[in-house]
Structures are given as structure tokens and as C-alpha cells.
Amino acid sequence: MPVRSEAVGSATEEFLLEVTPRLAMAYAVGIDDLNPRYMDDARGEPVLAPPPFCVSAEWPSVLSLRSAVDLGTSVEEAVRGVHILQDSLFHRPVRSGDRLRTRGVLVAVRATRAGAYTLLRVDTVLDGSEEPVVTSFYGSIFRGVEVLGPDREIDSPPEPPKPDPGAPFDAAVGIATEPRFAHVYSECARIWNPIHTERSVALGAGLPDIIVHGTALWALSSRELVNLCAYGEPERLRRLSGRFAAMVIPGETLELSYSSGPAADGRVSFVLQNESGAAAISDGFAYFDL
């Protein structure tokens, strides 16, 4: 069945997450980021969660898009959803002791040659105070699925300033992954999709092997950029965006190329390439408080 564009504006239910030191540290270990701000709970202050930890809070809303929000898809069509965009705006750090409340709203549906494109805006706030914590835009393609009705859009990520077209990626760093990486990330981030952990499911979906989650690659990019461009101070990261393209098989060595600036506005552009040189994350950018 086609995705119904009239579903735009539909909201998921709300989800609550108690952030404990255990959860924050597990996510950090899952992306091999041992920054003491994440790992040392004896510092006399709350443990920080890495900025990409937001996806752990957002995942129930993403799943809810395929059930609570009436897209009109069948179960078989729903599993064809492929995450292609993650664009998150960080309003404040996530700390142990926070109680997060998250809800998603379907803000766009449009037809593409590859299938139905959907965009979910996910807002995470502090429960009880409504203080904004993270606003994320989660784009997906439902492969081979048509759209019923005209394209609709009621919201989109803020348009960033265009980078200087002459500004090169003038620095690069290698990122090694282990064969177990997708399994470890699945459990530490509490984000499970069998194409990332069960080889039979991945092969049945037409993939060459299990593949690494897009959000895991996004998180590895964040880890490196925070350390290289923000002196290991995660609270300086204000936005992280990337489009997921080429696949990564666990065990590959990746290369992150970036503009070492940052630019005057705090922007760092980047691309993450897989072992074959294809862009696993394209159109990547981060903004930092300078």
C-alpha cells in the first residue's frame, strides 16, 4: 500500500527515558569514546552522555512512526524503511539524572524515484520543565513504496549557510571498526534492527552482509570532531548533520575528511568514506560554539 501524504502532521505517543550513569557510559563505550566527562562518575558532577546519545531516546518514536502513525504501509513495506538523514540540534547536554520526554511528528512525505520519503521531527525535552534538549530530523526512504496524495511538508531542518565552495577538506583521520562493532552498538545504544546483527536477515534483504547503523557512523564522526575541533568538550557541539549513503561492513577502516577550521561561524564540514572510498556519510557538517 502507498504511504499516505495526508498523514503529515500526525504525532507519535510520548516516550520517557531516565538517563542513568549506566546508560550514558554504555553508549560512550559502544562508540569507544572514553572521554572522562562520559566515563568518570566520581568527579562530583553528573555524567555527560555523548551528544549522539539522543538517538537512544529517539528510537522509540522512530519505531512508532511505523505503527502509531498511520502511514498506510503494510508490515512488509514498513521494514523497507532506510534511514538516510540525521540532523540534530543540541540545545543542552544530556546528563545523568535527566528525565527525557520525546515525541515525533511526521513533517514531510514526498515521492522519489527510490520510494516514499518521510521526515520525522523528534523533540526531546526535560520532563516537567519543557526545557528543550535536542531537536532531530530523521529522514527515511521506504524503498519501492509509492505515495498516495500530493507531496506535503510542514517543517524541515534549518537551512545552514552554504560553506565556501573553495574551502577544502584539509585534514583526515582514520577510524577502525571491529567485526563486533554493530552488535556492540546495538546493545549499548539500545537500537536494534536485525540487518545490523543477523546475517541471515541482512542477506535476505539483499545486503552483502550485516551493515553498520547510520547513527553509529554519525556518532563515530561526532567522537572524532569533538576531540579534534572542540578540545574534547562535547557541550560545545550545537548541531550535527549527515546523509547516509554507502554501506559499511563491520571491520572496515573508515576515513573522516574534514575542514579543520572551524569556520568563523563554528562550522566544520566533513565526509566519512568507507574502505572502498565511497561516502558512507555525505554532506556532513557540525557546528560548535567557538
N, C-alpha and C positions, 0 to 999 in steps of 0.2 A: 504494500500500500504506500502511496506517496506521503511525504511529510506535508502537513497542512500548515501553510503560512499564517493562517488565522490563529494559530497557537501562540504567535508572538505576543508578549505581554503576560503570558502565564507564568506563575511563580511556583517554585518547589516549596515543600514544607521547610521549616526551620530545624537546624541541627545544632546541638550543643556539644562542645568539647572542653573538658577540663585539661589544661596544659600542666602536666606534672614534669618534674625534672627528668623522670624516666623517659617520657615521650620525647622531650626536646633532645636529650642526649642520644636516644636511639636513632632519631632522624639524622643527627650530626654524624654518628658512626656509620650510618647507611650510605653516606656520601663521602666517607673517610675524611671528615673535617674535624680535627681535634683542637680547634680554637678553644683556649681556656674559658672564653666567655660562654661557650656551649657546654663544656665538659666538667668544670670545677664548681660543684655545688657547696664548697666550703669557703667560698670567697666572701660570704656575708651579704650577698645580694642575690636576687633571683637569677636563675639560669636563663640565658637568652636562647631562643630557638633560632636556627639559621633562617634567613628570610624565606627561602623556598619551602619551609615547613608549612606555609599557608596551604599548600596543596593537600596536606593531610586533613585539614579542616574542610576543604572544598570538595573533596572526593565524594562524600555522600550526596551533595547537591548535583554533582555531575551524573551520578548513577540515577538520581531521582528524575533527571531530565527524560530518561527513557521509560519512566513508569508513571510518576505523579503528573508530569506534564504530558498532555495528550497530543503527542506529535502525530499520531495516526499510523505509526510504523508497527510492523509485526515484530515478534521476538527475533526472527531470523534477520530482519532488516536492521534492528537496533544494534546487533552485535557487529554490524559493518561500520559502526562509527569509529573514525580515526581522528585522534587529537592532532590538530595541525597548527594551533596558535595558543600560546600562553603569554599574556601581557598583564603583569601585576603591578599595582601601585601600592607602596608600603607607607602607611600613614604613621605608624608607630611600631616599634619592635614587639614581637610576641615574647612574653616572659612566663616562666613557671609561676603558677598561681592564677594566671588569667583564665577566665571562663569565656570562651568564644561562642558567639551565636552566628550562624551562617545560613544564608538563603540565596537561592539562584533565581534569576528572571531570564526567560528566553527573550532576547532583544533583537534577533535578526534571523531570518530564513531566506535563502535565495537558491536558485537553481544554478548549478555549474556543470561543466562537461563531465566532471568526475562523479557527480552526485549531488545530494542535497547538503548545502552548507547551513550550519546552525551556529549561532553565537550566544553563549550564556554569560550573563554578568553575574558574578558571585560576590556578594558583600559580606564581609566578616566584621563584626562589631563586638565590643565588650558587652557581655550580657549585664543588663541592669543599668548601664550608663549610656548606651548607644554610641560610645566613642568609636569612631571608625578605626579599624586596624589595617585591613587590606581590602582593596577592590581589584578583582581579577576579571579578565575577559578570556573565556575558554572557547576557542573555535574548533569545530569538528566538521568532517565530511562524512556523510553516510553514503558509502560507495555504491553506485549503481541504483540509488533510490531517487525517484522523481519528486518534484514539489507540486503540490496541489494549491493553486491560487497564485496571485502575483507575489513577486519578491516584496518582503517587508523588513523594515529596520526602524527601531525606535531609539537605539543607543549604539555607541561604538567607542572603542578606546580613544582617549585624547590623541589628536594628531601631533606627533612630535615634530619639532623643527627639523628640516632636512639637513643632513650633515653636509659639510663641504665636499663636493664630488671629487676634489683633488686630494682630500686627506686620505693617505694610505693606511692600511693595517701595518704598523711599523714594529710590531712585536708579536711573538708567538711563544706558546708553551705547550709541551706535550702532556697528555693526560692518559695514563694507563688505566685500563679496566681489567678486572679479573673475570674468569669464566663464571664465577658465582655471583657477580655483581647484581644482575637483575633479580635473583632470588633474595639477596640480602636487602636490596632496596625495597622490594615488595613488602617484606615483613617489617622493616624499620619505618617505612613511610605509611604502612597500612593501606597500600594501594595495590589491589590485586586484579589482574586481568590475565587469564591463562596464556595468552600469546607471549607473555613475558617470562613464564616459568614452566609451562608444559609443552614439550617439543611436539607431541602428537597434535595438540591443538594448533600450534603455530604452523606446522606443515599442512594441516587440514585447511587452514585459512589461506594457503598459497604462499606462505612466507618460507624463506630458505632455512630458517632456524628460529629459536626464540630470539626476540629482539629487546633492546633496552628501552625502557619507558622514555617518552619525550621529556617528561618532567624530571627524570633523573639526569638526563643530559643538560637540561636547563639548570638544574641545581649544581652540577659539576662546573658549569660555566660561571655561575654565581660565586662558587667557592674560590675559583681562581681569580676572578675580577675583584672580589672584596680584598683578597690578600695582596694582589698586585697593585691595585689602584686606590685602595682605601685603607691601607696600613692595617688590615685585619680588623677593621671596625665596622661590623655589619649594620649598625644603626645608621650609617651614612648612606646605605643603598636606599634609594627612593622609588626606583622603578626598574623592572627587568622584563624584557620582551624578546620573543623569538618565534620564528616559524619553523615547524618541524618538517623536515624533508626526507633526506636519505636515511636508510636504516643503519643501525649499529648492532652488531652481534657481540654479546659479552665476550671479553677477552681482547677486543681490538684496542689499539693505541690511537688516540684521537689527537688532533691538533687544534688548539684555540688560537686564532689570529685576532688581534685587537689593536685599536688605536690607543697608544699608551698614554695620551694626554693627561687627564681628561681634557675635553674642550672647555672653553670659558664658561659654558652653561652646565658643566658637570657631566656631559655625555661621553660615553665610551661605546664605540661601535665594535661589533665582533661577529665572527663566523666560526662555527665549530665543524670541522671536517672529520669524516670517518677515515678508516685506514686506506680506503681506495681513493681518497681525495675529494669525495662528494660532500656537499654541505648537508650535515645532519641537522644543524640549526643555521638558517639563513636570516638575513635582515635583523640580526640581533643588535640590541642596544641596551645599555644600562645608564641610569642617571644617579649621580652621587652628590651629596652635599659636600661642597668644597671647603 
